[in-house]
Amino acid sequence: MTLSLKPFQKSAVDTIVSVIQDTAIKIVKAPRQREAIAKAQGSVLLQAPTGSGKTLMLSRSLEAITGTLPMKIVWFWFAPFSGLVTQTEDAIKAHATTLRVRDPKSERDPQLCEDGDVFVATWASVAARNKDARKTRTDSEDTPSIDTLVSALKADGWMIGAVIDEAHVNFGASAQQAMDFYINALAPDITLMATATPKDKQLEDFRELVGIERVNLIAVSREEVVRAKLNKQGVKAVYFKADQKDAALIDFDEVALQSGLQRHNLIKQELASAGINLTPLMLVQVESKEGSVDRAKEYLMQLGVPEEAIAVHTADEPDPYLHTIAYDETKEVLIFKLAVATGFDAPRAWTLVSMRRARGVEFGLQIIGRIMRVHSSLQKLTKVSERLNYGYVFLSNPDVQTGLTAAADDIKALVNEISTVTDGVNIIEIRDGKAAIINSEGGFAELFDPPKKLPAQYTSLDEETQESGVSIPLLQAQWQLDHLFDNVPGFAEDGATFSPAETLTTHVPVKKPAWVSYDLHSDIKFPRRSDREVMPTAAEITNLIECIAGRIQYDDRVINLLMKNKSKVEVTEEELFEHIKEFRSETFTLSDARIRQVSQLSFRFNDHLDERALKLALVERLKTEVEKRGIDMPDERILRRTVDLAALAYPDMLPDACKLCMSQGVKVIQAEEIPAKYYGPSELPKSAKNLYSVIPHDILTNTWETRFAEMLDADSTGTIMWWLRNVPRQPWSVSIVRPSGKYYYPDFIVAVMGAKSKDQIKLAEIKGMIGEADSEEKARTDHLSYGSALMLHWDTKTEQWIKVEYREDIRRNVLGEIFKLDDLRW
């Protein structure tokens, strides 16, 4: 059954037909100005919301114009994606039954063309660097190329028309090739562009590049489309926010799918209650990641959706019958990545779940567009329930909502408008078939700019000409007249050349200072060997896992985690066009996979421990505690989850147990002797208390360490006996084994009079960034012989040293008291 046009649709069709007819008449009148006329008035931009019937309006326009022009016309209709070609062909055949839809891949014989023929393609199929495009653009023995087809038709007096559907997304990755094809191969007399948004930079850039100077505008407001019952009253975005402590443990993809399916089922119930025999379709958009489709499909099946009711369409797994899914009510869910996001017509879709992280306006437009349409079975009803009057988007990423809101604002900004430019372009015959274009806005002009390089007589004025009142613009107007009457002399070639001056770079060798040796201080008594900590052996590491599991206290706090499997989530439901928000709280199941994933780092606090073996030991430890309390033994899955939750809830529990165990397993050995000589640049600053009598060159590169060394040297109280730079990873250096199993080399070894440690040696670390995990671990670690390494931070405001302390209650480093030299004793 042929659809009747709504009043706004009929007005749009009448305007398009009028523009095409007027343009054709002017081309016949001034054939030599064909290109200029096309650029001046042959383009129409149809701005209308998704679901307003843009394809219907364009198809009816093409059908209405066929046979009414002074020239025959062939159309090239460009869909944005290959998956929409069949859908477009079917729509044209349904809406305009007298039009012939042709295949540009196989039906390119110009002798078989008929007036009004429509070739449906994509830019990629004719204007990209791929095999299909090359084949279409190449002549063969039995089939001419599409370029030859266009040239032959033009030579035979035909007009060429282009329809660019979904123009707001039609100029993507192949924009440059599309532009080249449009200008050099197609060069259409009529260009009809359809878009769902009033703002589109890609479309504007394309118009500018191909030289479309002005367009005839037809704009349709969303309110008009809603009144015609072609668009739903609104679209609601639903997004989620969990408590901060549980946010990482919830899989928001699963939350969005679960909530979306609940709403889908409610829609299905409402349709049944209203006596409407229709199965709604839920669209699910997943990320472009491997396995994302399978994960979504598996979870939907866990929620009760039959596998046979789920369809999939992606670039890797295309459904050849995609266009039929919109009407195939055996399919309740369609999973896709990008291919369905644009132009796919599915009036029975009320609900869309999006797991993508994109947040731009273009993304928002496509998402909203998929669920705005009203199914034909509801268009005839006088009253529809409120729930059926809205489309619903469920977002796993709340940040995407900003793009949806901006998109809704763009759609809302569309207002009813029809403005044509045909009246401003007139053809004036001059002589011998010559004609000029009169533009009422700009006066007498050819409506194309003069070339960038004009002959000298059109670009420069001598003194006598200037005095006569002639200007450069007037000379360029003269060029246009001369060009019109074929009086333009050949362009002079610009033969001027220039050579940039050579840039000479002189490389001046930098003389490095000579390196010399510095002897150990002979007047200071000190131990030639220091103590260093080393990791236990592999056998002792095995005992370490048993020790950690044995020291863990699985108290009531941990036992309570056995029952923790849900968390409250704040749900926001926002009407995008009116910006009305509703808030509610719902409970969702924690994700075992997310808990397992997030907790992994909690078990990686020591590089020498087998994470899996440690988890198994902790599960056994938890079992012991459960049995001791007389609690029914949960299954292994719950026990493993509880071990993971405990590690997340109490992040210091495992490292602290490891620290206690390692204090029993870590060994202290004597390092090699301090080298007798230190090698460094000559003329290093002297040091009164450094063992080599100079400040080492690596300290001089660090302002704070230099300041600390100078403070040690300046001590006159006898507190500091000597100091040494603790060079990392040297066989003579002092090392500390951290709970992570990594080695820590404090910056300074300092001998302090009266220190309660072996050989009165203390360690000091200078730290700028105190909040890093690495710094926090260092602040909590003691040396078995020399005690804790004092961590210091230089306060640039007060110009004082501040002690860095680890706060157990907040599990982070903080700045403490002002440092005094005497603090090194403790």
Secondary structure, DSSP 8 states (H G I E B T S, - for coil): ------HHHHHHHHHHHHHHHHHHHHHHH-GGGHHHHHHHH-EEEEE--TTS-HHHHHHHHHHHHTTTSSS-EEEEEEESSGGGHHHHHHHHHHH-TTS-EE-TTT---GGG--TT-EEEEEHHHHHSSSHHHHHHTS--SSS--HHHHHHHHHHTT-EEEEEETTTTTSSSTTHHHHHHIIIIII--SEEEEEES-S--HHHHHHHHHHT----EEEE--HHHHHHTTSB-SEEEEEEEEE-TTTGGGS-HHHHHHHHHHHHHHHHHHHHHHTT-----EEEEE--SSTTHHHHHHHHHHHTT--GGGEEEE-SSS--TTHHHHTT-TT--EEEESSTTTTT---TTEEEEEE-----SHHHHHHHHHHT-B--HHHHT-S---TGGGEEEEEESSGGGHHHHHHHHHHHHT---EEE--GGGEEEEE-STT-EEEEETTTEE--SS---SS--GGGT---HHHHHTT--HHHHHHHHHHHHHTT----------------------------EEEEE--SSS---SS-EEEE---HHHHHHHHHHHHHH----HHHHHGGG--EEEEEEEEEETTTTEEEEEEEEEE--HHHHHHHHGGGG-S-TTS-HHHHHHHHHHHHHHHHHHTT-----HHHHHHHHHHHHHHSTTHHHHHHHHHHHHH-EEEE-----SEEEEETT--B-SSBTTSB--HHHHT-HHHHHHHHHHHT--SS-EEEEEE--TT-TTS--EE-TTS-EE--SEEEEETT-SSGGGEEEEEE-S--SSHHHHHHHT-EETTTEEEEEEEEETTTTEEEEEEEETTTTEEEEEEE--GGGGG-
